[in-house]
């Protein structure tokens, strides 16, 4: 959870002006949380309160997304999501964007089997990303977080994605970096984010590799960071302190409660 949020914050200033190197300032002026953080924490908050709801899981997720959207209306949402979240009608959107994948780290922590993670992730997509491409990307991320926190090695995670989910992996980052451009489609942006984790040697290294790809930098770093934190179990103190200073008290409180409930190390 922390890893996803911090990846978003670090990537926030690099979405508008991509860098194609791993050597960059982690927290330049203007670094802030975006919709990736807001929606990731919305999912965590929903899971913290899931026993309190008589609604279906699908509808409960939708209402939590809308609640957080109203709290943070200027966090940089896509136009399609903003229109859905501000509408009085609770309609089903068929987006194939990466918005479902970037927010699901918490699901990888909150359930005790791959089957449950896959089921819950699909429910979290229902109202906003009811499209096979978006659902598969979100499931790939959530399952990667789950397997990483269960101490599976990278080969085991990669094998599961390929053989069980039939999820296509990305080419090595070295082949992508200088031709990669912004595209928020899930099939284009989620595999490179997962690949950044696979090629990393630490949490910070995963974030640097993710942002060095270019494109939708905050979301790619959010996804890579969520998996990397589950795998490496540790985030450098200086990075933790700098990122936490950029969150408000409400977001911090929910993060800490979720981490405490699910015993997430930092």
Phi, psi and omega per residue, in radians:
X1 nan -0.977 3.092
X2 -0.985 -0.722 -3.091
X3 -1.062 -0.680 3.111
X4 -1.177 -0.822 -3.122
X5 -1.083 -0.791 -3.116
X6 -1.164 -0.627 3.069
X7 -1.068 -0.728 3.091
X8 -1.049 -0.823 -3.113
X9 -1.091 -0.799 -3.127
X10 -1.129 -0.648 -3.121
X11 -1.400 -0.160 -2.972
X12 -1.050 -0.647 -3.109
X13 -1.515 -0.167 -3.060
X14 -1.728 -0.071 3.081
X15 -1.213 -0.703 -3.088
X16 -1.420 -0.432 3.028
X17 -2.423 1.609 -3.067
X18 -1.044 2.588 2.948
X19 -1.999 2.543 -3.127
X20 -2.014 0.715 -3.136
X21 -2.558 2.750 3.063
X22 -1.566 -0.058 -3.129
X23 -1.745 1.615 -3.132
X24 -2.612 2.839 3.121
X25 -1.274 2.294 -3.087
X26 -1.231 -0.701 -3.069
X27 -2.278 1.206 3.077
X28 -1.196 2.963 3.107
X29 -0.957 2.386 3.131
X30 1.646 -0.080 3.111
X31 -1.093 2.271 -3.071
X32 -2.742 2.908 3.047
X33 -1.364 2.672 -3.132
X34 -2.174 -2.897 3.130
X35 -1.055 -0.452 3.110
X36 -1.068 -0.797 3.087
X37 -1.137 -0.829 -3.083
X38 -1.005 -0.822 -3.106
X39 -1.298 -0.572 3.056
X40 -1.085 -0.723 -3.138
X41 -1.321 -0.519 3.026
X42 -1.043 -0.757 3.099
X43 -1.103 -0.782 3.122
X44 -1.055 -0.745 -3.136
X45 -1.135 -0.734 3.081
X46 -1.016 -0.778 -3.117
X47 -1.178 -0.573 3.073
X48 -1.145 -0.491 -3.082
X49 -1.943 0.277 -2.994
X50 -1.127 -0.463 3.126
X51 -1.358 -0.216 -3.096
X52 -1.542 -0.108 -2.993
X53 -1.830 2.401 3.032
X54 -1.703 -0.007 3.133
X55 -1.367 2.843 2.984
X56 -1.123 2.697 3.130
X57 -1.033 -0.710 -3.118
X58 -1.043 -0.834 -3.117
X59 -1.218 -0.631 3.114
X60 -1.064 -0.787 3.072
X61 -1.021 -0.811 -3.110
X62 -1.017 -0.731 -3.113
X63 -1.250 -0.594 3.054
X64 -1.174 -0.692 3.085
X65 -1.043 -0.774 -3.115
X66 -1.180 -0.667 3.114
X67 -1.076 -0.787 -3.139
X68 -1.237 -0.581 3.064
X69 -1.051 -0.719 3.141
X70 -1.204 -0.553 3.103
X71 -1.244 -0.633 -3.056
X72 -2.257 1.213 -3.020
X73 -1.272 -0.223 -3.047
X74 -2.007 0.587 -3.052
X75 -1.558 0.046 3.051
X76 1.688 0.599 3.136
X77 -1.206 2.735 2.988
X78 -1.242 2.750 -3.085
X79 -1.077 -0.710 -3.122
X80 -1.087 -0.770 3.139
X81 -1.185 -0.743 3.139
X82 -1.040 -0.739 3.127
X83 -1.113 -0.728 3.116
X84 -1.154 -0.810 -3.050
X85 -1.191 -0.505 -3.108
X86 -1.640 -0.067 -3.138
X87 -1.378 2.630 3.059
X88 -1.339 -0.382 -3.123
X89 -1.566 2.355 3.103
X90 -1.627 1.429 -3.068
X91 -1.644 2.915 3.095
X92 -1.742 2.171 3.132
X93 -1.770 2.535 -3.080
X94 -1.924 0.778 -3.128
X95 -1.197 2.450 3.020
X96 -1.898 0.403 3.132
X97 -1.380 3.079 -3.081
X98 -1.511 0.076 -3.101
X99 -1.092 -0.546 3.099
X100 -1.262 -0.624 -3.083
X101 -1.280 -0.577 -3.045
X102 -1.305 -0.288 -2.998
X103 -1.822 0.052 -2.912
X104 -1.721 0.143 -3.106
X105 -0.943 -0.706 -3.100
X106 -1.052 -0.592 -3.136
X107 -1.119 -0.596 3.104
X108 -1.147 -0.336 3.105
X109 -1.682 -0.472 -2.903
X110 -1.555 -0.101 -3.084
X111 -2.232 2.746 -2.945
X112 -1.902 0.249 3.052
X113 -2.663 2.698 3.089
X114 -1.044 -0.719 -3.120
X115 -1.019 -0.786 -3.134
X116 -1.186 -0.668 3.100
X117 -1.070 -0.795 3.136
X118 -1.103 -0.752 -3.136
X119 -1.123 -0.810 -3.097
X120 -1.171 -0.662 3.120
X121 -1.082 -0.750 3.109
X122 -1.060 -0.689 3.103
X123 -1.107 -0.660 -3.118
X124 -1.180 -0.337 -3.113
X125 -1.581 -0.289 -2.829
X126 -0.903 -0.861 -3.033
X127 -1.498 -0.438 -3.043
X128 -1.889 -0.508 -3.050
X129 -2.415 1.015 -3.117
X130 -1.459 1.183 -3.094
X131 -2.527 2.344 -3.070
X132 -0.927 -0.668 -3.103
X133 -1.146 -0.766 3.132
X134 -1.194 -0.716 -3.128
X135 -1.125 -0.768 -3.130
X136 -1.135 -0.670 3.090
X137 -1.130 -0.756 3.127
X138 -1.132 -0.722 3.122
X139 -1.134 -0.668 3.113
X140 -1.075 -0.706 3.140
X141 -1.216 -0.860 -3.091
X142 -1.085 -0.718 3.123
X143 -1.185 -0.651 3.086
X144 -1.078 -0.736 3.073
X145 -1.084 -0.812 -3.139
X146 -1.024 -0.883 -3.106
X147 -1.149 -0.632 3.116
X148 -1.129 -0.752 -3.125
X149 -1.243 -0.361 3.084
X150 -1.538 0.201 3.046
X151 1.220 0.430 2.961
X152 -1.220 2.557 3.102
X153 -1.458 3.054 -3.040
X154 -1.140 -0.633 3.111
X155 -1.117 -0.667 3.115
X156 -1.160 -0.717 3.113
X157 -1.119 -0.815 3.141
X158 -1.083 -0.725 3.134
X159 -1.081 -0.746 3.138
X160 -1.104 -0.798 3.141
X161 -1.032 -0.744 -3.088
X162 -1.313 -0.820 -2.966
X163 -1.558 -0.588 -3.079
X164 -1.686 -0.765 3.140
X165 -1.610 -0.231 -3.070
X166 0.969 0.744 -3.103
X167 -1.687 2.125 -3.060
X168 -1.225 2.185 3.125
X169 -1.433 2.872 -3.117
X170 -1.522 2.656 2.942
X171 -1.082 2.868 3.062
X172 -0.939 2.579 -3.091
X173 -1.024 -0.558 -3.120
X174 -1.075 -0.474 3.117
X175 -1.475 -0.320 -3.070
X176 -1.682 -0.636 -2.779
X177 -0.916 -0.793 -2.954
X178 -1.588 -0.046 3.064
X179 -2.062 -0.080 -3.057
X180 -1.321 2.357 -3.127
X181 -2.257 2.994 -3.109
X182 -1.181 2.243 3.023
X183 -2.837 2.044 -3.047
X184 -1.505 0.077 3.094
X185 -1.065 2.393 -3.048
X186 -1.035 -0.744 -3.085
X187 -1.194 -0.322 -3.121
X188 -1.622 -0.618 -2.993
X189 -1.828 -0.421 -3.128
X190 -1.300 -0.821 -3.141
X191 -0.994 -0.738 3.084
X192 -1.118 -0.577 3.100
X193 -1.126 -0.756 3.097
X194 -1.154 -0.664 3.115
X195 -1.106 -0.622 3.092
X196 -1.050 -0.679 3.044
X197 -1.132 -0.827 -3.101
X198 -1.009 -0.623 -3.087
X199 -1.548 -0.001 -3.041
X200 -1.483 2.864 3.095
X201 -2.089 -0.096 3.125
X202 -2.878 3.026 3.103
X203 -1.052 -0.895 -3.117
X204 -1.067 -0.678 3.130
X205 -1.100 -0.661 3.102
X206 -1.089 -0.743 3.134
X207 -1.141 -0.774 3.140
X208 -1.102 -0.722 3.120
X209 -1.164 -0.698 3.140
X210 -1.076 -0.802 -3.095
X211 -1.261 -0.510 -3.133
X212 -1.178 -0.281 3.114
X213 -1.182 -0.632 -3.020
X214 1.633 -2.817 3.130
X215 1.263 -2.422 -3.085
X216 -1.412 1.270 -2.866
X217 -1.051 -0.732 -3.095
X218 -1.166 -0.688 -3.138
X219 -1.256 -0.721 3.108
X220 -1.091 -0.722 3.112
X221 -1.226 -0.591 3.086
X222 -1.085 -0.824 -3.137
X223 -1.143 -0.881 3.134
X224 -1.062 -0.711 -3.116
X225 -1.151 -0.644 3.116
X226 -1.114 -0.744 3.117
X227 -1.224 -0.748 -3.090
X228 -1.097 -0.690 3.117
X229 -1.119 -0.739 3.122
X230 -1.089 -0.584 -3.084
X231 -1.423 -0.867 -3.048
X232 -1.498 -0.309 3.050
X233 1.208 -0.052 -3.005
X234 -2.494 2.421 3.061
X235 -2.100 2.319 -3.119
X236 -0.960 2.484 -3.056
X237 -1.030 -0.759 -3.102
X238 -1.119 -0.616 3.133
X239 -1.250 -0.761 3.107
X240 -1.007 -0.843 -3.083
X241 -1.154 -0.714 -3.131
X242 -1.162 -0.695 -3.131
X243 -1.260 -0.774 -3.124
X244 -1.076 -0.554 3.126
X245 -1.139 -0.267 -3.110
X246 -1.745 0.131 3.081
X247 -1.878 2.612 3.062
X248 -1.445 3.030 -3.015
X249 -1.127 -0.607 -3.128
X250 -1.161 -0.780 3.120
X251 -1.148 -0.737 3.105
X252 -1.049 -0.768 -3.087
X253 -1.077 -0.776 3.135
X254 -1.161 -0.741 3.083
X255 -0.994 -0.811 -3.095
X256 -1.173 -0.697 3.113
X257 -1.122 -0.733 3.137
X258 -1.154 -0.777 -3.138
X259 -1.086 -0.669 3.124
X260 -1.185 -0.779 -3.106
X261 -1.107 -0.719 -3.048
X262 -1.806 0.231 3.016
X263 0.902 0.938 -3.137
X264 -1.581 2.073 3.137
X265 -1.321 2.698 3.044
X266 -2.140 nan nan
